[in-house]
Amino acid sequence: MPAAPANAPHAPAQPVDKSTERVRQMFGEIAPRYDLLNHLLSMNIDKLWRRFTVRKVAPQFDGPAGGKPILDLCTGTGDLALAYDRAAKGKLPITAADFCPEMLEIGRKKGSKSDANDRVTWIEADAERLPFEDNTYQIVSVAFGLRNVADTDQGLREMTRVCASGGKIAVLEFTTPRRQPLRGMYGWYFRNVLPRIGQTVMRNNSAAYEYLPASVGQFYEYEQLTERMEAAGLKNVAYYPLTFGVATLYVGEKN
């Protein structure tokens, strides 16, 4: 269980319980309103963050890992997986994996509105024990999901293992702005406004609306996460703060 980052003003006093079964059950319960919650938490800017991700870590059709499929891990309802399908113009297979079947079902329904399900495979899988062979994917991405993996380091090792040589890992996560006054404003919003939004959206599911902001507050940020990505075997790891640091994209390459 990761300790709360020293630079997180909204970190709760007690560690968040991220046991696999608890988190899976919670996300299963909130699945019908998960997209709404994401848009509210990000004030609908999360769509722009995903577009930035697929541009910064774009599908490749040549080179060492070019032409290989793409894996979106902790895919939730599949927004990033479907964004990668659009970016690849239907020319690459996409695997959308999550440990919550209720989330995957919503993703399948999204894909069925177009021909995306002809290329996107929806698979129930645990991020700490991926059922994929080594060196399979040119891109392994995860958006707002790595912080929910009980063992962050094991999740990163698995992502690196299934990534092809010359491929890339992309991690998009919420972060804390570093500069004042935005940092203070963000901390106030996180402590006072966001829990009320979560309670309203989740219809008094206290476990969900308490867990979601707390999981952000306790997760690794900036240099902390880049160090763990490097320890997992990635090189040239860099991070790109988005919207003044409210979210950050981390990118690493596999040797």
C-alpha positions, 0 to 999 in steps of 0.5 A: 500500500503506497504511503501518502505523498508528502506533497499531497495537501488532501491526503487522508490520515488513514491508508485507502483500502485497495484490496482487489475484491473491495475495489472490484465490488465498488466499481461494479456498483458505480459502473452506471454512473462512472462516466458521469463522475469522471466528467464531473471530477475533471469538469469534462476536460478528461476528454481533452486529456485522452486526446492528448494521450493518443497524440503524444503516444500515437499508434505506430505502423512501422518501427520496432513495435509498429503494427502490433496491437494496443492494450488499454488496461483498467479500461473502465468503460473503454473511453481511452481504448475507443480513442485509440481505435479512432486514432489507429483508423481501424487498422490495429487490434485493441485490447480493452482489459479491466477486472470489473465485468460491469464496467466492461459491459458498458464499454461493449455497449459503447463500441456497439454504437459503431463498428469498433467492436470488430477491432476492440476485444473486451477482456476481464483481467487483473492488472497484477496478473495479466493473461497476455504473453510477453512483448505483445503490445506496442502501447500499454495505456492506463487512464485514471486506473493505476492508482486503483491497483493494490500493488502499483509496482507489480502493475507497472511490471506487468505492463512492462512485461507485455509491452513490446521492445521499443513500445511505450507505456502511457499512464494518465492520472489525476495529480495535485497542482504544484503552484499557488494559488491553484494548489490551495484552491484545488485542495479546498475543492478536494476536501469540501466540494468533491465529496459532496459531488461524489455523494450526490452522483453515487446516491449516498454510496459513501464507500465510493465517494470517500474512496475516489478522492482519497485514492488520488490523494494517496497516489504517487505523483510526478517524480515519485511515479517516474521513479517507479516506472524506471524501476519497472524497467522503462527508460526515457520516462517523462511526465507532462502536467495537464491543465495546470497539473490537475492531471499528468501524463507519464510516458516511458519506453521499453528497451 
